[in-house]
Amino acid sequence: MEAKAIDEALDLFQVLMATRLLNTAQQTGRRDQQPPAPARLVRHRPGPAPPARNTDRWLECATRVLLYRLTYRVTDQVLALGTRPDPEDEHRHGWWEELRTALRPW
């Protein structure tokens, strides 16, 4: 029961932070035409700046990667998601797989 509550709290936190980061980054991008905050924080993936097309999709992906890195304290400077997590940790492994797929186009 406690593990489920923690998973639900993490899911809610992920949604809240993604919304906040997306709004802040979009406002920053419009205001000074610099790459949004998630683009500056996630250095090696999905690229240093948003592409001219599909900017919203790129920004959403970058924000989700940032949230994953913060949640699991990923510090790897080469692999955006760090090493593959243990499949026994279903929540983390599922999120890692989802993000790995989302990063492919970038």
All heavy atoms as an XYZ file, in Angstrom:
870
protein
N       0.820     -1.185      0.000
C       0.000      0.000      0.000
C       0.869      1.256      0.000
O       0.598      2.201     -0.728
C      -0.919     -0.033      1.224
C      -1.869      1.124      1.285
S      -3.160      1.033      0.053
C      -4.555      0.822      1.069
N       1.918      1.265      0.820
C       2.789      2.431      0.913
C       3.521      2.673     -0.405
O       3.646      3.817     -0.846
C       3.797      2.239      2.047
C       4.682      3.449      2.249
C       5.646      3.263      3.411
O       5.354      2.477      4.330
O       6.694      3.912      3.377
N       3.984      1.610     -1.056
C       4.683      1.756     -2.342
C       3.762      2.354     -3.397
O       4.182      3.194     -4.198
C       5.214      0.400     -2.811
N       2.500      1.941     -3.393
C       1.538      2.480     -4.359
C       1.317      3.969     -4.109
O       1.246      4.769     -5.044
C       0.219      1.721     -4.281
C      -0.778      2.182     -5.319
C      -2.029      1.365     -5.309
C      -2.957      1.886     -6.394
N      -4.175      1.160     -6.486
N       1.207      4.354     -2.855
C       1.021      5.767     -2.507
C       2.227      6.589     -2.946
O       2.075      7.707     -3.456
C       0.783      5.917     -1.012
N       3.411      6.049     -2.780
C       4.629      6.750     -3.204
C       4.640      6.903     -4.716
O       4.948      7.975     -5.241
C       5.891      6.010     -2.702
C       5.980      6.138     -1.179
C       7.145      6.553     -3.366
C       7.047      5.281     -0.550
N       4.292      5.823     -5.429
C       4.233      5.889     -6.895
C       3.222      6.936     -7.364
O       3.487      7.695     -8.298
C       3.880      4.530     -7.485
C       5.059      3.586     -7.515
O       6.207      4.041     -7.321
O       4.826      2.387     -7.747
N       2.067      6.986     -6.717
C       1.061      7.967     -7.095
C       1.530      9.389     -6.802
O       1.301     10.309     -7.581
C      -0.260      7.672     -6.387
C      -0.938      6.426     -6.924
C      -2.199      6.040     -6.151
O      -2.555      6.735     -5.178
O      -2.806      5.041     -6.533
N       2.207      9.560     -5.686
C       2.741     10.886     -5.343
C       3.805     11.308     -6.347
O       3.856     12.471     -6.772
C       3.311     10.871     -3.930
N       4.660     10.372     -6.747
C       5.688     10.681     -7.749
C       5.055     11.023     -9.092
O       5.517     11.940     -9.782
C       6.651      9.497     -7.910
C       7.668      9.312     -6.786
C       8.437      8.009     -6.989
C       8.620     10.485     -6.714
N       4.016     10.299     -9.473
C       3.317     10.596    -10.729
C       2.710     11.995    -10.690
O       2.811     12.757    -11.655
C       2.227      9.558    -11.010
C       2.793      8.218    -11.403
O       3.982      8.139    -11.768
O       2.027      7.226    -11.355
N       2.081     12.342     -9.578
C       1.486     13.671     -9.441
C       2.570     14.737     -9.472
O       2.435     15.758    -10.152
C       0.693     13.764     -8.141
C       0.073     15.125     -7.830
C      -0.884     15.544     -8.942
C      -0.651     15.079     -6.488
N       3.668     14.506     -8.764
C       4.776     15.457     -8.771
C       5.321     15.637    -10.179
O       5.600     16.763    -10.612
C       5.886     14.963     -7.833
C       7.091     15.841     -7.828
C       7.075     17.054     -7.148
C       8.238     15.476     -8.505
C       8.192     17.877     -7.149
C       9.347     16.294     -8.507
C       9.323     17.498     -7.830
N       5.448     14.560    -10.920
C       5.944     14.625    -12.295
C       5.037     15.509    -13.148
O       5.518     16.361    -13.887
C       6.017     13.223    -12.893
C       6.460     13.207    -14.333
C       6.409     11.803    -14.945
O       6.081     10.844    -14.275
N       6.731     11.716    -16.201
N       3.745     15.335    -13.032
C       2.804     16.139    -13.820
C       2.894     17.609    -13.420
O       2.955     18.498    -14.274
C       1.359     15.612    -13.646
C       0.352     16.579    -14.225
C       1.219     14.241    -14.280
N       2.915     17.868    -12.116
C       2.982     19.253    -11.650
C       4.268     19.942    -12.089
O       4.255     21.084    -12.556
C       2.851     19.306    -10.122
C       1.494     18.901     -9.558
C       1.549     18.820     -8.035
C       0.419     19.875     -9.993
N       5.394     19.262    -11.939
C       6.679     19.860    -12.319
C       6.771     20.037    -13.831
O       7.287     21.043    -14.310
C       7.843     19.007    -11.800
C       8.013     19.082    -10.290
S       8.234     20.774     -9.664
C       9.769     21.215    -10.430
N       6.294     19.077    -14.586
C       6.333     19.194    -16.046
C       5.521     20.396    -16.495
O       5.968     21.178    -17.338
C       5.803     17.918    -16.699
N       4.359     20.579    -15.901
C       3.519     21.725    -16.258
C       4.217     23.030    -15.912
O       4.274     23.947    -16.723
C       2.168     21.641    -15.512
O       1.539     20.410    -15.862
C       1.273     22.800    -15.868
N       4.775     23.087    -14.722
C       5.457     24.314    -14.295
C       6.679     24.605    -15.164
O       6.889     25.730    -15.610
C       5.869     24.192    -12.836
C       6.516     25.440    -12.313
C       6.750     25.368    -10.838
N       7.326     26.624    -10.395
C       8.043     26.741     -9.323
N       8.258     25.711     -8.551
N       8.551     27.904     -8.981
N       7.497     23.593    -15.417
C       8.697     23.796    -16.233
C       8.344     24.164    -17.668
O       8.993     25.016    -18.272
C       9.575     22.543    -16.210
C      10.319     22.306    -14.901
C      11.007     20.948    -14.941
C      11.329     23.394    -14.638
N       7.333     23.520    -18.225
C       6.920     23.850    -19.586
C       6.453     25.298    -19.683
O       6.844     26.024    -20.592
C       5.796     22.917    -20.050
C       6.226     21.545    -20.527
C       5.000     20.663    -20.748
C       7.021     21.644    -21.797
N       5.619     25.728    -18.737
C       5.129     27.104    -18.765
C       6.263     28.104    -18.626
O       6.343     29.086    -19.370
C       4.089     27.323    -17.658
C       2.791     26.616    -17.934
O       2.483     26.303    -19.078
N       2.028     26.348    -16.896
N       7.168     27.861    -17.688
C       8.303     28.762    -17.482
C       9.197     28.788    -18.709
O       9.615     29.858    -19.162
C       9.109     28.317    -16.250
O       8.254     28.321    -15.111
C      10.292     29.245    -16.006
N       9.500     27.633    -19.257
C      10.382     27.561    -20.418
C       9.764     28.233    -21.635
O      10.446     28.937    -22.387
C      10.707     26.103    -20.736
N       8.467     28.044    -21.838
C       7.810     28.676    -22.980
C       7.808     30.187    -22.830
O       8.054     30.912    -23.784
C       6.393     28.145    -23.137
C       6.359     26.733    -23.663
C       4.965     26.120    -23.647
O       4.075     26.586    -22.944
N       4.788     25.063    -24.408
N       7.571     30.687    -21.619
C       7.600     32.128    -21.391
C       9.007     32.671    -21.597
O       9.194     33.716    -22.204
C       7.116     32.456    -19.976
C       5.638     32.211    -19.794
C       5.208     32.308    -18.344
O       6.020     32.525    -17.449
N       3.922     32.141    -18.106
N      10.007     31.970    -21.107
C      11.392     32.391    -21.265
C      11.768     32.398    -22.738
O      12.380     33.350    -23.219
C      12.347     31.448    -20.493
O      11.997     31.479    -19.123
C      13.785     31.873    -20.669
N      11.392     31.353    -23.461
C      11.709     31.271    -24.888
C      11.086     32.402    -25.674
O      11.706     32.970    -26.569
N       9.852     32.763    -25.339
C       9.183     33.864    -26.040
C       9.786     35.208    -25.662
O       9.917     36.094    -26.483
C       7.694     33.875    -25.698
C       6.890     32.938    -26.554
C       5.404     33.107    -26.279
N       4.944     31.794    -25.879
C       4.298     31.499    -24.775
N       3.970     32.417    -23.932
N       3.949     30.284    -24.506
N      10.168     35.345    -24.407
C      10.613     36.631    -23.903
C      11.978     37.031    -24.465
O      12.178     38.143    -24.889
C      10.657     36.603    -22.377
C      10.918     37.944    -21.753
C      10.744     37.978    -20.230
N      11.421     36.899    -19.549
C      10.795     35.933    -18.870
N       9.494     35.910    -18.797
N      11.480     34.999    -18.260
N      12.941     36.145    -24.470
C      14.283     36.550    -24.882
C      14.861     35.743    -26.039
O      16.018     35.896    -26.383
C      15.240     36.530    -23.698
C      15.333     35.161    -23.038
O      14.864     34.163    -23.630
O      15.876     35.079    -21.940
N      14.069     34.876    -26.632
C      14.468     34.086    -27.793
C      15.725     33.253    -27.546
O      16.474     32.951    -28.452
C      14.673     34.993    -29.020
C      13.417     35.723    -29.457
C      12.277     34.764    -29.782
O      12.469     33.806    -30.510
N      11.105     35.012    -29.233
N      15.989     32.889    -26.308
C      17.079     31.980    -25.977
C      16.485     30.595    -25.782
O      15.287     30.467    -25.548
C      17.773     32.408    -24.689
C      18.552     33.688    -24.834
C      19.242     34.037    -23.534
O      19.184     33.287    -22.569
N      19.892     35.179    -23.499
N      17.327     29.561    -25.868
C      16.791     28.223    -25.613
C      16.147     28.163    -24.235
O      16.650     28.765    -23.293
C      18.029     27.313    -25.668
C      19.023     28.092    -26.450
C      18.739     29.544    -26.188
N      15.009     27.490    -24.093
C      14.337     27.404    -22.810
C      15.188     26.712    -21.755
O      16.137     25.998    -22.072
C      13.084     26.600    -23.105
C      13.122     26.243    -24.525
C      14.340     26.814    -25.149
N      14.843     26.912    -20.501
C      15.618     26.394    -19.379
C      15.919     24.898    -19.480
O      17.068     24.508    -19.293
C      14.905     26.702    -18.067
N      14.955     24.008    -19.789
C      15.297     22.590    -19.873
C      16.369     22.311    -20.932
O      17.187     21.431    -20.762
C      13.980     21.909    -20.237
C      12.943     22.824    -19.721
C      13.520     24.211    -19.910
N      16.398     23.075    -21.993
C      17.401     22.849    -23.033
C      18.791     23.155    -22.506
O      19.762     22.504    -22.879
C      17.103     23.719    -24.251
N      18.912     24.130    -21.635
C      20.224     24.477    -21.093
C      20.656     23.481    -20.026
O      21.840     23.273    -19.824
C      20.194     25.891    -20.533
C      20.061     26.949    -21.616
C      20.328     28.338    -21.095
N      19.385     28.771    -20.084
C      18.288     29.469    -20.318
N      17.968     29.796    -21.551
N      17.505     29.840    -19.333
N      19.707     22.866    -19.322
C      20.047     21.954    -18.241
C      20.340     20.540    -18.726
O      21.137     19.836    -18.140
C      18.921     21.917    -17.211
C      18.704     23.228    -16.456
C      17.474     23.113    -15.577
C      19.914     23.583    -15.626
N      19.688     20.099    -19.770
C      19.911     18.772    -20.329
C      20.869     18.947    -21.488
O      20.487     19.326    -22.577
C      18.582     18.129    -20.803
C      18.830     16.756    -21.376
C      17.601     18.055    -19.653
N      22.145     18.707    -21.253
C      23.164     19.106    -22.210
C      23.339     18.184    -23.404
O      23.571     18.652    -24.497
C      24.495     19.250    -21.499
C      24.497     20.442    -20.579
C      25.866     20.752    -20.149
N      26.179     19.932    -18.995
C      27.296     20.012    -18.348
N      28.227     20.831    -18.735
N      27.521     19.250    -17.304
N      23.270     16.893    -23.217
C      23.639     15.995    -24.312
C      22.474     15.402    -25.067
O      22.658     14.816    -26.105
C      24.555     14.883    -23.791
C      25.837     15.437    -23.282
N      26.840     15.859    -24.110
C      26.255     15.679    -22.026
C      27.839     16.312    -23.386
N      27.510     16.216    -22.121
N      21.281     15.503    -24.545
C      20.091     15.039    -25.221
C      18.964     15.935    -24.795
O      18.936     16.334    -23.658
C      19.750     13.588    -24.847
C      20.738     12.593    -25.353
C      20.224     11.951    -26.624
N      20.892     10.747    -26.927
C      21.944     10.660    -27.722
N      22.447     11.720    -28.257
N      22.483      9.505    -27.963
N      18.064     16.228    -25.579
C      17.856     15.945    -26.980
C      18.401     17.031    -27.898
O      17.843     17.324    -28.940
C      16.335     15.835    -27.082
C      15.838     16.754    -26.030
C      16.855     16.713    -24.929
N      19.491     17.633    -27.563
C      20.113     18.666    -28.381
C      20.221     19.960    -27.592
O      19.535     20.138    -26.596
N      21.091     20.871    -28.015
C      21.332     22.088    -27.246
C      20.236     23.138    -27.373
O      20.152     24.045    -26.565
C      22.641     22.603    -27.826
C      22.640     22.094    -29.226
C      21.955     20.754    -29.166
N      19.420     23.055    -28.395
C      18.369     24.054    -28.604
C      17.190     23.400    -29.302
O      17.347     22.411    -30.009
C      18.915     25.195    -29.456
N      16.011     23.960    -29.111
C      14.843     23.367    -29.757
C      14.913     23.491    -31.270
O      15.446     24.466    -31.790
C      13.670     24.182    -29.210
C      14.227     25.301    -28.444
C      15.684     25.106    -28.295
N      14.404     22.490    -31.985
C      14.386     22.563    -33.443
C      13.351     23.586    -33.909
O      12.459     23.982    -33.153
C      13.976     21.147    -33.867
C      13.167     20.652    -32.709
C      13.787     21.264    -31.487
N      13.454     24.000    -35.137
C      12.509     24.973    -35.699
C      11.101     24.390    -35.781
O      10.122     25.108    -35.653
C      12.977     25.429    -37.077
N      11.001     23.095    -36.020
C       9.696     22.428    -36.095
C       9.525     21.516    -34.895
O      10.484     21.014    -34.340
C       9.603     21.590    -37.371
C       9.638     22.430    -38.609
C       9.531     21.585    -39.828
N       9.695     22.440    -41.001
C       9.492     22.033    -42.208
N       9.133     20.794    -42.443
N       9.650     22.872    -43.203
N       8.295     21.300    -34.532
C       7.955     20.422    -33.405
C       8.603     20.880    -32.099
O       8.981     20.058    -31.267
C       8.358     18.972    -33.708
C       7.623     18.408    -34.886
O       6.428     18.643    -35.044
N       8.316     17.678    -35.729
N       8.709     22.184    -31.916
C       9.345     22.727    -30.724
C       8.617     22.284    -29.455
O       9.266     21.948    -28.463
C       9.396     24.262    -30.786
O      10.056     24.632    -31.998
C      10.137     24.849    -29.612
N       7.305     22.262    -29.474
C       6.545     21.857    -28.292
C       6.838     20.412    -27.905
O       7.006     20.102    -26.727
C       5.040     22.027    -28.515
C       4.627     23.489    -28.581
O       5.416     24.358    -28.150
O       3.529     23.776    -29.076
N       6.910     19.529    -28.901
C       7.219     18.114    -28.614
C       8.624     17.981    -28.049
O       8.870     17.214    -27.117
C       7.078     17.271    -29.887
C       5.635     17.013    -30.251
C       5.481     16.100    -31.457
N       6.324     14.931    -31.398
C       7.024     14.461    -32.438
N       6.968     15.047    -33.607
N       7.768     13.392    -32.310
N       9.568     18.732    -28.612
C      10.952     18.689    -28.134
C      11.019     19.185    -26.694
O      11.670     18.582    -25.845
C      11.836     19.555    -29.040
C      13.265     19.593    -28.602
C      14.259     18.764    -29.026
C      13.857     20.493    -27.663
N      15.431     19.100    -28.392
C      15.207     20.151    -27.558
C      13.365     21.551    -26.909
C      16.085     20.833    -26.735
C      14.238     22.229    -26.074
C      15.572     21.870    -25.997
N      10.327     20.293    -26.418
C      10.346     20.880    -25.087
C       9.723     19.939    -24.068
O      10.233     19.775    -22.960
C       9.608     22.217    -25.107
C       9.661     23.048    -23.840
C      11.091     23.341    -23.423
C       8.902     24.347    -24.057
N       8.635     19.284    -24.437
C       8.007     18.313    -23.542
C       8.963     17.156    -23.246
O       9.113     16.735    -22.104
C       6.717     17.769    -24.152
C       6.030     16.761    -23.263
C       4.801     16.151    -23.908
O       4.276     16.708    -24.885
O       4.375     15.098    -23.425
N       9.634     16.660    -24.281
C      10.585     15.561    -24.102
C      11.744     15.995    -23.203
O      12.137     15.276    -22.287
C      11.095     15.088    -25.466
S      12.168     13.642    -25.378
N      12.294     17.170    -23.449
C      13.406     17.674    -22.641
C      12.993     17.830    -21.179
O      13.762     17.501    -20.267
C      13.901     19.004    -23.207
N      11.782     18.294    -20.946
C      11.288     18.475    -19.582
C      11.133     17.135    -18.886
O      11.515     16.980    -17.721
C       9.944     19.229    -19.591
O      10.135     20.483    -20.244
C       9.431     19.454    -18.186
N      10.600     16.153    -19.598
C      10.432     14.818    -19.004
C      11.785     14.185    -18.681
O      11.938     13.539    -17.641
C       9.613     13.938    -19.948
C       8.147     14.404    -19.991
C       7.309     13.756    -21.059
N       7.425     12.325    -21.068
C       7.364     11.584    -22.181
N       7.151     12.147    -23.349
N       7.479     10.288    -22.130
N      12.772     14.389    -19.566
C      14.119     13.865    -19.297
C      14.701     14.551    -18.066
O      15.301     13.906    -17.198
C      15.042     14.045    -20.525
C      16.499     13.775    -20.160
C      14.597     13.131    -21.655
N      14.531     15.861    -17.966
C      15.019     16.594    -16.804
C      14.380     16.074    -15.522
O      15.073     15.859    -14.518
C      14.743     18.092    -16.972
C      15.102     18.971    -15.788
C      16.591     18.894    -15.497
C      14.683     20.401    -16.057
N      13.069     15.853    -15.544
C      12.384     15.325    -14.364
C      12.923     13.951    -13.978
O      13.121     13.660    -12.796
C      10.883     15.244    -14.612
C      10.155     16.581    -14.636
C       8.717     16.394    -15.090
C      10.198     17.236    -13.277
N      13.164     13.100    -14.970
C      13.715     11.771    -14.695
C      15.091     11.909    -14.045
O      15.392     11.261    -13.043
C      13.811     10.961    -15.991
C      14.394      9.577    -15.793
C      13.573      8.504    -15.470
C      15.763      9.346    -15.912
C      14.093      7.234    -15.274
C      16.292      8.090    -15.717
C      15.459      7.035    -15.396
O      15.984      5.784    -15.194
N      15.933     12.771    -14.635
C      17.292     12.959    -14.105
C      17.256     13.479    -12.673
O      18.031     13.037    -11.821
C      18.092     13.891    -14.997
C      18.460     13.277    -16.350
C      19.235     14.255    -17.217
N      20.520     14.603    -16.659
C      21.663     13.938    -16.894
N      21.662     12.899    -17.696
N      22.784     14.329    -16.346
N      16.356     14.412    -12.372
C      16.254     14.948    -11.015
C      15.693     13.911    -10.046
O      16.179     13.769     -8.925
C      15.370     16.195    -11.016
C      15.939     17.419    -11.717
C      14.882     18.517    -11.805
C      17.181     17.930    -11.019
N      14.668     13.191    -10.488
C      14.029     12.191     -9.626
C      15.004     11.099     -9.218
O      15.055     10.703     -8.054
C      12.812     11.562    -10.334
O      11.882     12.596    -10.651
C      12.142     10.509     -9.470
N      15.792     10.608    -10.173
C      16.690      9.488     -9.894
C      18.146      9.910     -9.756
O      19.039      9.067     -9.744
C      16.522      8.407    -10.973
C      15.151      7.787    -10.904
C      14.210      8.011    -11.898
C      14.779      7.005     -9.815
C      12.939      7.459    -11.819
C      13.511      6.453     -9.737
C      12.602      6.679    -10.732
O      11.340      6.142    -10.652
N      18.382     11.210     -9.662
C      19.726     11.768     -9.446
C      20.731     11.243    -10.461
O      21.827     10.812    -10.116
C      20.181     11.489     -8.022
C      19.301     12.154     -7.005
C      19.795     11.965     -5.600
N      18.917     12.693     -4.700
C      18.438     12.195     -3.591
N      18.761     10.976     -3.231
N      17.656     12.909     -2.827
N      20.343     11.293    -11.728
C      21.222     10.867    -12.819
C      22.249     11.973    -13.049
O      21.892     13.125    -13.277
C      20.419     10.597    -14.116
C      21.342     10.258    -15.267
C      19.404      9.489    -13.885
N      23.523     11.613    -13.004
C      24.590     12.605    -13.188
C      25.446     12.310    -14.414
O      26.377     13.067    -14.696
C      25.493     12.664    -11.942
O      26.034     11.362    -11.703
C      24.716     13.141    -10.720
N      25.146     11.250    -15.122
C      25.917     10.875    -16.308
C      25.905     12.021    -17.319
O      24.857     12.545    -17.668
C      25.316      9.611    -16.929
C      26.241      8.968    -17.946
O      26.692      9.676    -18.862
O      26.488      7.766    -17.813
N      27.083     12.431    -17.799
C      27.191     13.533    -18.747
C      27.056     13.082    -20.196
O      26.996     13.916    -21.094
C      28.533     14.248    -18.551
C      28.649     14.940    -17.217
C      27.639     16.059    -17.064
O      27.508     16.907    -17.936
N      26.911     16.065    -15.966
N      27.022     11.782    -20.440
C      26.919     11.264    -21.801
C      25.544     10.671    -22.062
O      24.910     10.990    -23.065
C      28.016     10.207    -22.081
C      27.865      9.620    -23.463
C      29.399     10.835    -21.900
N      25.081      9.832    -21.167
C      23.784      9.184    -21.322
C      22.720     10.011    -20.614
O      22.743     10.156    -19.394
C      23.810      7.772    -20.732
C      24.829      6.806    -21.336
C      24.870      5.512    -20.540
C      24.484      6.533    -22.793
N      21.794     10.565    -21.381
C      20.772     11.452    -20.816
C      19.975     10.769    -19.709
O      19.594     11.412    -18.733
C      19.833     11.933    -21.913
N      19.719      9.464    -19.857
C      18.916      8.739    -18.871
C      19.761      7.878    -17.944
O      19.220      7.146    -17.121
C      17.889      7.857    -19.594
C      16.942      8.594    -20.528
C      16.069      7.604    -21.278
C      16.112      9.607    -19.782
N      21.064      7.955    -18.080
C      21.929      7.102    -17.282
C      21.876      5.667    -17.779
O      21.354      5.381    -18.856
N      22.389      4.763    -17.000
C      22.390      3.354    -17.384
C      20.993      2.766    -17.204
O      20.167      3.291    -16.461
C      23.394      2.553    -16.531
O      23.058      2.704    -15.157
C      24.812      3.033    -16.783
N      20.757      1.652    -17.899
C      19.451      0.982    -17.830
C      19.183      0.552    -16.384
O      19.996     -0.124    -15.772
C      19.446     -0.249    -18.731
C      18.140     -1.031    -18.702
C      18.231     -2.321    -19.504
N      18.452     -2.067    -20.905
C      17.484     -1.999    -21.831
N      16.240     -2.193    -21.469
N      17.772     -1.764    -23.092
N      18.010      0.943    -15.839
C      17.695      0.545    -14.464
C      17.309     -0.929    -14.384
O      16.945     -1.548    -15.383
C      16.515      1.440    -14.091
C      15.917      1.847    -15.382
C      17.013      1.824    -16.405
N      17.370     -1.446    -13.189
C      17.001     -2.828    -12.922
C      15.515     -3.031    -13.238
O      14.671     -2.280    -12.761
C      17.266     -3.133    -11.451
C      17.004     -4.573    -11.067
O      16.638     -5.388    -11.950
O      17.200     -4.899     -9.884
N      15.178     -4.041    -14.059
C      13.766     -4.305    -14.375
C      12.913     -4.608    -13.149
O      11.692     -4.488    -13.200
C      13.824     -5.522    -15.299
C      15.193     -5.507    -15.887
C      16.078     -4.901    -14.820
N      13.537     -4.982    -12.044
C      12.784     -5.235    -10.809
C      12.111     -3.957    -10.307
O      11.064     -4.003     -9.677
C      13.718     -5.782     -9.727
C      14.374     -7.089    -10.075
C      13.632     -8.265     -9.478
O      12.945     -8.085     -8.464
O      13.749     -9.353    -10.044
N      12.725     -2.809    -10.587
C      12.130     -1.513    -10.236
C      11.212     -1.124    -11.389
O      11.597     -0.381    -12.293
C      13.234     -0.476    -10.014
C      12.705      0.871     -9.549
O      11.472      1.090     -9.591
O      13.537      1.705     -9.153
N       9.997     -1.632    -11.367
C       9.082     -1.511    -12.506
C       8.785     -0.062    -12.890
O       8.756      0.270    -14.066
C       7.780     -2.260    -12.223
C       7.954     -3.757    -12.147
C       6.663     -4.476    -11.811
O       5.585     -3.849    -11.871
O       6.743     -5.665    -11.488
N       8.550      0.776    -11.907
C       8.203      2.174    -12.202
C       9.358      2.884    -12.906
O       9.179      3.498    -13.959
C       7.835      2.923    -10.915
C       7.339      4.304    -11.174
N       8.171      5.390    -11.171
C       6.098      4.767    -11.464
C       7.468      6.476    -11.448
N       6.212      6.123    -11.631
N      10.544      2.770    -12.332
C      11.708      3.446    -12.935
C      12.028      2.854    -14.301
O      12.291      3.582    -15.257
C      12.924      3.344    -12.021
C      14.116      4.060    -12.598
C      15.302      4.082    -11.679
N      16.385      4.840    -12.288
C      17.546      5.035    -11.718
N      17.784      4.570    -10.505
N      18.485      5.716    -12.344
N      12.013      1.541    -14.415
C      12.345      0.893    -15.681
C      11.331      1.274    -16.765
O      11.702      1.552    -17.907
C      12.410     -0.630    -15.505
C      12.961     -1.325    -16.707
N      12.161     -1.820    -17.702
C      14.241     -1.584    -17.076
C      12.905     -2.364    -18.638
N      14.180     -2.230    -18.283
N      10.049      1.312    -16.400
C       9.015      1.689    -17.365
C       9.184      3.119    -17.845
O       9.053      3.420    -19.040
N       9.500      4.022    -16.918
C       9.710      5.421    -17.264
C      10.946      5.565    -18.148
O      10.953      6.299    -19.126
C       9.847      6.237    -15.985
C       9.743      7.729    -16.151
C       9.403      8.419    -17.287
C       9.950      8.711    -15.149
N       9.409      9.770    -17.027
C       9.743      9.975    -15.721
C      10.308      8.648    -13.800
C       9.870     11.162    -15.001
C      10.430      9.828    -13.101
C      10.218     11.061    -13.686
N      12.002      4.816    -17.825
C      13.241      4.841    -18.615
C      12.965      4.387    -20.048
O      13.411      5.025    -21.005
C      14.283      3.940    -17.940
C      15.636      3.995    -18.549
C      16.648      4.856    -18.224
C      16.161      3.142    -19.577
N      17.752      4.582    -18.993
C      17.488      3.539    -19.830
C      15.635      2.086    -20.300
C      18.290      2.912    -20.770
C      16.420      1.459    -21.243
C      17.736      1.876    -21.469
N      12.218      3.297    -20.200
C      11.891      2.786    -21.535
C      11.056      3.796    -22.321
O      11.284      4.023    -23.514
C      11.135      1.453    -21.437
C      11.989      0.270    -21.054
C      12.937     -0.171    -22.157
O      12.740      0.188    -23.326
O      13.909     -0.881    -21.831
N      10.082      4.408    -21.652
C       9.228      5.401    -22.298
C      10.067      6.587    -22.806
O       9.896      7.045    -23.939
C       8.181      5.878    -21.290
C       7.282      6.972    -21.779
C       6.378      7.480    -20.668
O       5.899      6.665    -19.854
O       6.167      8.703    -20.614
N      10.964      7.074    -21.973
C      11.802      8.211    -22.361
C      12.809      7.830    -23.447
O      13.096      8.621    -24.345
C      12.524      8.787    -21.151
C      11.639      9.511    -20.162
C      12.422      9.901    -18.910
C      11.002     10.740    -20.796
N      13.337      6.622    -23.364
C      14.289      6.167    -24.382
C      13.616      6.181    -25.752
O      14.196      6.638    -26.754
C      14.791      4.763    -24.050
C      15.907      4.268    -24.945
C      16.431      2.957    -24.437
N      15.455      1.910    -24.643
C      15.610      0.896    -25.502
N      16.702      0.801    -26.192
N      14.682     -0.011    -25.635
N      12.382      5.743    -25.813
C      11.620      5.771    -27.053
C      11.333      7.209    -27.493
O      11.455      7.549    -28.667
C      10.290      4.999    -26.891
O      10.601      3.657    -26.495
C       9.488      4.992    -28.158
N      10.975      8.055    -26.545
C      10.653      9.457    -26.861
C      11.870     10.219    -27.374
O      11.739     11.163    -28.171
C      10.087     10.146    -25.621
N      13.077      9.819    -26.965
C      14.305     10.513    -27.384
C      14.747     10.145    -28.794
O      15.526     10.885    -29.406
C      15.445     10.202    -26.408
C      15.430     10.966    -25.099
C      16.444     10.391    -24.145
C      15.690     12.438    -25.340
N      14.268      9.050    -29.330
C      14.741      8.585    -30.642
C      14.667      9.630    -31.745
O      15.633      9.780    -32.494
C      13.991      7.320    -31.053
C      14.461      6.113    -30.289
C      13.807      4.846    -30.785
N      14.224      3.747    -29.938
C      13.457      2.739    -29.606
N      12.231      2.654    -30.068
N      13.903      1.796    -28.813
N      13.566     10.382    -31.901
C      13.514     11.360    -32.998
C      14.495     12.523    -32.848
O      14.815     13.190    -33.799
C      12.078     11.892    -32.957
C      11.316     10.998    -32.054
C      12.298     10.288    -31.191
N      14.969     12.770    -31.638
C      15.829     13.927    -31.403
C      17.270     13.518    -31.428
O      18.174     14.232    -31.529
C      15.486     14.595    -30.077
C      14.017     14.783    -29.912
C      13.229     14.166    -28.988
C      13.135     15.588    -30.714
N      11.920     14.561    -29.164
C      11.845     15.425    -30.219
C      13.334     16.420    -31.802
C      10.747     16.081    -30.762
C      12.230     17.058    -32.343
C      10.956     16.889    -31.822
